[in-house]
């Protein structure tokens, strides 16, 4: 089975850099093989270009540096509890 990227081009996500978190959009996805040199990178997974340059001067980030941006629920806490049949 072929691996699939966790994020898709155009998807909004969170770039987590130390204590800093920044909303970004995935612009391009690269497999672990460098498309310029053809050599395999150190990270065995996908790289994502998000338009933010990192400390190494590169604008490609490994998958574990990104977090899914979850959409807020349309339900209030009380509605969620009612759906679970729990007293609030």
C-alpha positions as a Python dict, from the first residue, in 0.01 Angstrom:
ca = {
    (1, 'X'): (0, 0, 0),
    (2, 'X'): (138, 338, -101),
    (3, 'X'): (178, 603, 167),
    (4, 'X'): (-43, 908, 142),
    (5, 'X'): (46, 1254, 273),
    (6, 'X'): (-132, 1356, 592),
    (7, 'X'): (-189, 1710, 460),
    (8, 'X'): (-311, 1818, 116),
    (9, 'X'): (-214, 2115, -102),
    (10, 'X'): (-431, 2412, -6),
    (11, 'X'): (-504, 2278, 343),
    (12, 'X'): (-472, 2519, 635),
    (13, 'X'): (-265, 2381, 922),
    (14, 'X'): (-56, 2490, 1220),
    (15, 'X'): (324, 2513, 1201),
    (16, 'X'): (461, 2435, 1548),
    (17, 'X'): (811, 2576, 1603),
    (18, 'X'): (918, 2553, 1966),
    (19, 'X'): (683, 2776, 2164),
    (20, 'X'): (558, 2946, 1848),
    (21, 'X'): (254, 2831, 1652),
    (22, 'X'): (165, 2987, 1318),
    (23, 'X'): (-126, 2926, 1082),
    (24, 'X'): (2, 2830, 736),
    (25, 'X'): (-130, 2679, 412),
    (26, 'X'): (32, 2381, 240),
    (27, 'X'): (166, 2503, -96),
    (28, 'X'): (349, 2194, -219),
    (29, 'X'): (420, 1837, -107),
    (30, 'X'): (747, 1646, -158),
    (31, 'X'): (820, 1280, -91),
    (32, 'X'): (1137, 1198, 109),
    (33, 'X'): (1342, 1195, -210),
    (34, 'X'): (1488, 1533, -299),
    (35, 'X'): (1351, 1644, -635),
    (36, 'X'): (1659, 1852, -709),
    (37, 'X'): (1942, 1606, -637),
    (38, 'X'): (1746, 1278, -654),
    (39, 'X'): (1904, 1174, -323),
    (40, 'X'): (1703, 1056, -28),
    (41, 'X'): (1660, 1304, 256),
    (42, 'X'): (1718, 1231, 623),
    (43, 'X'): (1346, 1222, 701),
    (44, 'X'): (1156, 915, 577),
    (45, 'X'): (825, 1083, 504),
    (46, 'X'): (676, 1383, 335),
    (47, 'X'): (805, 1738, 331),
    (48, 'X'): (562, 2029, 299),
    (49, 'X'): (633, 2375, 158),
    (50, 'X'): (428, 2628, 353),
    (51, 'X'): (598, 2957, 263),
    (52, 'X'): (780, 2998, 596),
    (53, 'X'): (1159, 2975, 595),
    (54, 'X'): (1305, 2777, 885),
    (55, 'X'): (1629, 2830, 1076),
    (56, 'X'): (1820, 2620, 821),
    (57, 'X'): (1717, 2856, 538),
    (58, 'X'): (1486, 2596, 384),
    (59, 'X'): (1111, 2642, 342),
    (60, 'X'): (1026, 2269, 350),
    (61, 'X'): (898, 2129, 679),
    (62, 'X'): (869, 1767, 791),
    (63, 'X'): (525, 1629, 859),
    (64, 'X'): (563, 1618, 1238),
    (65, 'X'): (625, 1997, 1247),
    (66, 'X'): (268, 2054, 1126),
    (67, 'X'): (-61, 2006, 1309),
    (68, 'X'): (-413, 1966, 1173),
    (69, 'X'): (-626, 2277, 1212),
    (70, 'X'): (-954, 2146, 1345),
    (71, 'X'): (-1276, 2317, 1250),
    (72, 'X'): (-1478, 2445, 1545),
    (73, 'X'): (-1791, 2257, 1638),
    (74, 'X'): (-2127, 2419, 1573),
    (75, 'X'): (-2255, 2282, 1905),
    (76, 'X'): (-2233, 2437, 2249),
    (77, 'X'): (-2102, 2239, 2545),
    (78, 'X'): (-2456, 2179, 2669),
    (79, 'X'): (-2563, 2051, 2325),
    (80, 'X'): (-2267, 1813, 2322),
    (81, 'X'): (-2361, 1682, 2666),
    (82, 'X'): (-2725, 1639, 2560),
    (83, 'X'): (-2607, 1440, 2256),
    (84, 'X'): (-2407, 1216, 2490),
    (85, 'X'): (-2706, 1191, 2728),
    (86, 'X'): (-2499, 1320, 3019),
    (87, 'X'): (-2627, 1571, 3276),
    (88, 'X'): (-2442, 1900, 3246),
}
